[in-house]
Amino acid sequence: MDLPPLRVDEKNPILKKTKAGTGIPDLDIMLEGGYQNPGLIMVTGPTCTEKMAFAFHFAHEGVVKKEKVIYIAADSSPEDLINKASSIGIELPVGKEITFIDCYTATLGNKEGGKEHISVAGPSALNDLSIAINEAIKENSGAKIRVVFHSLSSFVLYNPTDSLLKFLQVVGGRLKNAEATALMLVEEGMHEKQLISSIEHMMDEKFAIHDTGGTFELNIPEVAVQVPIRISASGIMVV
């Protein structure tokens, strides 16, 4: 499907200020400003740079807008994620703008992790993660908050279904009550359909990236369209 080129007009009334920008200008126009805020957003897709890039763009947009970003790293270390983002032209600074909650490093036998990050004893430590998220929310009371789960699939693999669903229900409600938008990455085809259906039921918006044989398309249910995307020198580009 050929789409006309889209450009961001800062004065365009279609961009609703109540939404959380995706960090991808053309996509923001299609979504009338970005993701739902507050909201729980699910992005599914195969293991690919394109899916990760949605999280990187979302986090970087928060930094640009001086919002608080809580980045939960479950399948890679924060340092690896920062390097992957940088490799496609997206900078994720470590500091007061982004708080990384490291749920990955402990699985390698290193209990400390990076000193500048909050360390959690693995993806199975849901109670510890819940406490860390709650503390981050309290410390940034009144600020706009963005949260990234990179990826939710790791928590699915490490936890009993009932425990995970309860965690998502409680933490999801807490995040929305704090006016936060949370982006959750999910690996396509890795989990049971019934479980994914239960998780989807908790989400406010769902997006799916499809590999069409070397090229990728983003399914946007709200506008019933498949949007061709690719990685450029500055991350995701709508083509």
QUISUL-V919391 format. One record per helix or strand of 2 or more residues. SS is the DSSP state (H for helix, E for strand). FROM is the first residue (numbers start at 1). LEN is the number of residues. If there is no record, write none. Layout:
# QUISUL-V919391
ss from len
SS FROM LEN
SS FROM LEN
This chain:
# QUISUL-V919391
ss from len
H 25 6
E 39 7
H 49 16
E 68 6
H 78 10
E 98 5
H 105 4
E 118 2
H 126 14
E 145 6
H 152 7
H 161 17
E 181 7
H 193 10
E 205 7
E 216 5
H 221 3
E 225 8
E 235 4
